[in-house]
Amino acid sequence: MNSIEVKNLTKKFGDFVSVDNISFNVKQAEIFGFLGANGAGKSTTIRMLCGILEPTFGDAVVGGCSVAKNPDSVKQNIGYMSQRFSLYNDLAVGENLDFFGGVYGLSNQKLNERKKWVLKIANLEGKENLLTGSLPGGIKQRLALGAAVIHQPDIVFLDEPTSGVDPISRRNFWELINELSSEGTTVFVTTHYLEEAEFCNNIILIDAGRLIAEGNPKQLKTDYLKNSIYEIESDRVIEALELLEKQNFVVETSIFGNNIHISVEEKFNDLSRINKLCEEGGITIKRINKIVPTLEDVFIHLLGNEKIL
Amino acid sequence: MKTIIHIIRKEFLQFKRDPKMFGIILIAPIIQLIFLGYAATLDLNTVHTIFYDQDKTTTSRNFIEEFKSSGFFQIDHYADNYEDVQTYIEKGKSLVAIVIPKDFEKKINRRETAQLQAIFNGSDGNSASIAAGYIAAITTTFSKQIVKDFIDVSGRKISTVGKISAEARVWYNPELKTRNFMVPAIVGLLVSIVTLILTSLAVVKEKEIGTLEQLIVTPIKPLQLIIGKLVPFLILGFVSVTIVIVAMNIIFGIHVRGSVVFLFFSSFLYILSTLGLGLFVSTVSKTQQQAMMIAIFAVMMPMIYLSGFAFPVENMPTIIQYISYAIPLKYFITIIRGVILKGNGFVQHWFDATMLLAMGILILFFSALRFRKRLE
C-alpha cells in the first residue's frame, strides 16, 4: 500500500522551474530517503507534499488526501520536523507538548499518554518542567521528533533532521526513526549524510528539480554505476589525481580523504598499469583495491554527468 | 475556537518567561507618564531676564519693580553696557534683555512716547514669544498707570476713555497647563507602542526562530493564527490603558471626566488599527531588528507627529492636514482628550469612533490578507 503517490508534480516560480514533473511512490511504513544538492528542489517538494504550497501542475496523494484539492486535510495526517529546531525555547518541555498536542486536537487523556511517550523517547522523563532552550542538541532533536508525531500521524516528514548533531546523537536518532517505521509510520527523510541514506528502504535523487535516480541503496549502486571503483591510497593525493584523470581508461576521479576513488571502464582490470603510471610520475602507491561503490560514488557519478550535460 | 485558546495560552506563557517584556508593559507606561508629565511642558514659569537701565530714574526703577512683582521674571543681572547684555544672551543665561533708554523718564514727563528695547534669545522661539507676551502685558499696565496718574495729578475731570475688558475663562484646563494637554494623550502613545511594536516583534520572532514554519504545517488555519497572536496584545493594550489612567489620577490628579466605558471602547477600536499595522510590519520584516526599526521610524514617528499629540493639527499646512485624516492616532487622541478633560462621550465623538472602526477594519483586513499570502 502506498502512503504517498506523487504524479507529475511540478512547481514553477515565474519562469523558474523548481520542481520539474516528478513522480514516485512511497510505501507505507518505509523509510524513504529524499536526496539532492542544495537548491535541487527538495524543500519545495516537501512543502507541496505537506499541503503548504500549491503545485503548479500535477498532484500528490498524501495519506489518502490530494494536496492540490484538499491541502487542509493533509495536515492532520502528517507530522513535520524541519532542520531548524522549531519548538519554543522559552517554553518548558511539557508546555511545548501541551501546545502542539492541543493544536492537533488531542483529548486530555490522549495527550497525557502521548506526552509520556515523547518524554520517554527523548530521555526526559520527569523533566517536563525544564526550559526547552536549556536542553542539549541531541535531546532537542528527539524532542522535536516526538512533538512532530505527538498526534500519531501516518506519515512524518523530516527535513535534514540530523544536521549539526553529533555522531552518537545521530545514531540514536536513526534508531528512533527505525522504531517509528516498525510501528507503521511512513518516514520521509531528506539528508546530506549519505551514510544515513544507506539506512533507507528506498531513495530518490533529484537534481535541478528533476528525478534522476530511484531505488533501494543496493539497486542504486548496481543499476546506475556500471563502472568499477578502485580506491587508491598514496602519499601525494593531488598529483596522483591529476595524473590519473588524464588516462583514457579512467572515467571519473574523486578524493575521499587520503584516498582517491577512480571509476574505470568495466572491462579494465590491469592494476599493474596504474602502479606503473604512478611510479613513472614519482608517486608512491601504498594500497590499491577494488571496492564496492558507496552511494557517494553513485551520486558523484550521476550528478557529475548531469552537470556535463 | 479551541485552537485559538491554545495559541493565546502559549502566548501568555511566553510573556511570563520574558521579564523584559513585562517591564515594557507594566513599568514603561508609568515612567513615560512621569517623564512626559513633568518634562514635556511648554509652560514658561520663569523668564530669566537682565536689565540694562540707562536711565536710572525713579520711573525706570518703578518699571523694573513691576517686572519683579509679576512673579514671572527672575532678574539675573543689571548690565552696565551692551557687551554685558550680549554675553548673557549668547551664553543662554537669559532669555530676554530689557534696555531702558536714557530719556525714559524725561519723555514720559514730557508726555511723549518713551521707547523700550527688548532683546530676545530667539533660539527657543516658543519661550521667546510667550515672554514677549508677558512683557507687553506689563508694559500696557504700566502705561495705563501713567495715564491714570497724570489724570489724578492734573486734577482734570476727564472721564477715562471707554474700553473693552476681556474676562478670559478657560474651560477644561483652567490653569492652561501643558501637562493636562499632554498626559491624557500618553494613553494613545502607550497603547500604540504596546500593541503595534510588540505585535510585530512577536510575529517576526516566530518567523526568525522557525516556529512559524512548524505552525504552518499544523492544522491551524491562518485566521486562527492571526486571532490567537493578536488577542493577547489586545488584552495587554487594555492593561496598559488601565495602568496609565490610574497612574494619571494618582500622580497628576487628572481623572477621567467622561465615560470610562467609552474610553475603553474607543481604545478597542483604535487597537484594531495598531494590531493591523503591527501585523503588516511583521510581513515586511525578516528580523526583529528590522521590525523594530520599521515600526518605530516608518509607522510610529509619523503617526505621532501627524496625530496632534504635540503639535495641533489645525496649525499644519492644508496638505498635511489632509494626510492627518489617515492617521488613526489623531482620532484616538481627540477622543482621549475629549473624554478625559471635557467629559465628552459618544455623542460628541461618534465621528471619530466611526473613523477608528472603519480604519481598524480596513487595516486589519488587508494586513491579515497579506500575512496569509506570505505564509504560503
HADDOCK unambig.tbl for C-alpha pairs under 7 A between the chains (distance, minus, plus):
assign (segid A and resid 50 and name CA) (segid B and resid 217 and name CA) 6.56 0.50 0.50
assign (segid A and resid 52 and name CA) (segid B and resid 217 and name CA) 6.77 0.50 0.50
assign (segid A and resid 52 and name CA) (segid B and resid 376 and name CA) 6.02 0.50 0.50
assign (segid A and resid 53 and name CA) (segid B and resid 376 and name CA) 5.90 0.50 0.50
assign (segid A and resid 72 and name CA) (segid B and resid 219 and name CA) 6.63 0.50 0.50
assign (segid A and resid 75 and name CA) (segid B and resid 217 and name CA) 6.03 0.50 0.50
assign (segid A and resid 75 and name CA) (segid B and resid 218 and name CA) 5.80 0.50 0.50
assign (segid A and resid 75 and name CA) (segid B and resid 219 and name CA) 5.40 0.50 0.50
assign (segid A and resid 76 and name CA) (segid B and resid 218 and name CA) 6.93 0.50 0.50
assign (segid A and resid 76 and name CA) (segid B and resid 219 and name CA) 5.81 0.50 0.50
assign (segid A and resid 80 and name CA) (segid B and resid 217 and name CA) 6.79 0.50 0.50
assign (segid A and resid 84 and name CA) (segid B and resid 210 and name CA) 6.40 0.50 0.50
assign (segid A and resid 86 and name CA) (segid B and resid 209 and name CA) 6.96 0.50 0.50
assign (segid A and resid 86 and name CA) (segid B and resid 210 and name CA) 5.38 0.50 0.50
assign (segid A and resid 86 and name CA) (segid B and resid 211 and name CA) 4.58 0.50 0.50
assign (segid A and resid 86 and name CA) (segid B and resid 214 and name CA) 6.23 0.50 0.50
assign (segid A and resid 87 and name CA) (segid B and resid 211 and name CA) 6.17 0.50 0.50
assign (segid A and resid 88 and name CA) (segid B and resid 211 and name CA) 6.98 0.50 0.50
assign (segid A and resid 90 and name CA) (segid B and resid 14 and name CA) 6.28 0.50 0.50
assign (segid A and resid 90 and name CA) (segid B and resid 17 and name CA) 6.32 0.50 0.50
assign (segid A and resid 91 and name CA) (segid B and resid 14 and name CA) 6.50 0.50 0.50
assign (segid A and resid 99 and name CA) (segid B and resid 6 and name CA) 6.18 0.50 0.50
assign (segid A and resid 99 and name CA) (segid B and resid 10 and name CA) 6.73 0.50 0.50
assign (segid A and resid 102 and name CA) (segid B and resid 3 and name CA) 6.94 0.50 0.50
assign (segid A and resid 102 and name CA) (segid B and resid 6 and name CA) 6.39 0.50 0.50
assign (segid A and resid 103 and name CA) (segid B and resid 3 and name CA) 5.44 0.50 0.50
assign (segid A and resid 103 and name CA) (segid B and resid 6 and name CA) 6.72 0.50 0.50
assign (segid A and resid 103 and name CA) (segid B and resid 220 and name CA) 6.77 0.50 0.50
assign (segid A and resid 104 and name CA) (segid B and resid 218 and name CA) 6.96 0.50 0.50
assign (segid A and resid 104 and name CA) (segid B and resid 219 and name CA) 6.66 0.50 0.50
